[in-house]
Amino acid sequence: MQLVLKGAQLVDGTGNLPIKDATLVIEKDKIQVVGGPEVAYAPDAMVVDLPGCTIVPGFVDAHVHITMPPVGDSAALLRNEPRALTALRSATHAEVTLMSGITTIRDMGGPDGVDLVLRDAIASGMVPGPRILAAGRCVAMTGGHGWFIGREADGPDEVRKAVREQLRAGADVIKLMATGGVMTPGVEPGSPQFTYEELKAGVEEANKAGRRTASHAQGTTGIKNAVLAGITSIEHGIFLNDEVIELMLERGTYLVPTLVAPYWIVQKGRAAGIPDYAVRKTEAVIDAHMASFRKALAAGIRIAFGTDAGTPFNEHGANTFELQLMVENGMSPMQALETATRSSAELLGISDKVGTLEPGKIADVVVLSGDPLADITAVRNVKGVIKEGKIVKGL
């Protein structure tokens, strides 16, 4: 039976002007027709009228830590709890993420393969959640950022082996740690970690297996090393300069800025139980982070939507708050919606399947109450969610 959504504004994710009185026809798991009120559909179709709403593609969050609890010291909790508990809690994170309109996520590192198992459990229908592309363990230098959920490696040969291990485990993407970061004690965001040679070795191994790569890269030198090594996306990109921006433009490197992660650390602070070292480092870099995003946007760098969900008070299911910060820092609401749909799907290599509302694409659809083009906060007013043609929330 066809499912027909009509009477709403529709933003298809391609950058086209919205359709004001749209009709969207879904059959099985695919979009059949996108058009105006004149579109015909089967007489026995299930028709849902949606006046005052906006239909958008399912959102694609390219940087999530589905295993991490968004509490004050999420890293410490994750290090010390039984993995069975991690898995159970991760499943609850996945469900609330889906209900918020995020139909695809790229998980950027978790312990002991929990993200890989959850990916497969969701794909099989065992538990509800978004489609997951998972990194498995991030690859970090000994004692480097994220070592407690990563695979420590030193030197190009050892990095190659570590990447091969993630590929053997079934990783969809390889994450390499180019710099220090906020949430690991004893390292600094601006400090380079893996060398160019180490990063190059990791990228080569991933590319040989047809996998894309991502790099936690905050300091300028580490970002440059990662871009020159051929990384697909720079995660965070706190200290971008003109040279690095030019390199990213030349090579088509994506930026996944995750503005919301430092925002909540500064907003909640030490009183909420966030470790002093994390607050101190975040306060020192947040202004540079926002400024780098604005520079990247102005330069025309490819930007994808990612949140770092799971870091302190960066809640699973509140992912689309990132779009509000993007708009506050210079994006138009239409650009923000494209970033969270088509652009992120292109980064993940799945834009032939999801990311836009076009005939033949998988029917991942979100219905919002209100108009996010007039007020981007409407992305949080989720009336209904459809994943692969099935209504999973509302309507």
Salt bridges, closest charged atoms under 4 A:
ASP29 OD1 - LYS30 NZ 3.46
GLU81 OE2 - ARG89 NH2 2.76
ASP112 OD2 - ARG83 NE 2.80
ASP112 OD1 - ARG137 NH2 2.81
ASP120 OD1 - ARG119 NE 2.90
GLU158 OE2 - ARG151 NH1 2.73
GLU165 OE1 - ARG151 NE 2.73
ASP172 OD2 - ARG119 NH1 2.86
GLU188 OE2 - ARG280 NH2 3.30
GLU204 OE1 - ARG160 NH2 2.69
GLU205 OE2 - ARG160 NH1 2.83
GLU205 OE1 - ARG164 NE 2.78
GLU205 OE2 - LYS208 NZ 2.95
GLU235 OE1 - HIS63 ND1 2.71
GLU235 OE2 - ARG106 NH2 2.88
ASP242 OD1 - LYS295 NZ 3.32
GLU243 OE2 - LYS224 NZ 2.71
ASP276 OD1 - ARG270 NE 2.46
GLU283 OE2 - ARG270 NH1 3.72
ASP308 OD1 - HIS63 NE2 2.95
ASP308 OD1 - HIS65 NE2 3.19
GLU338 OE1 - ARG342 NH2 2.61
GLU346 OE2 - ARG342 NH1 3.28
ASP352 OD2 - LYS353 NZ 3.44
GLU358 OE1 - LYS361 NZ 3.17
ASP364 OD2 - ARG131 NH1 2.72
GLU388 OE2 - ARG131 NH2 3.09
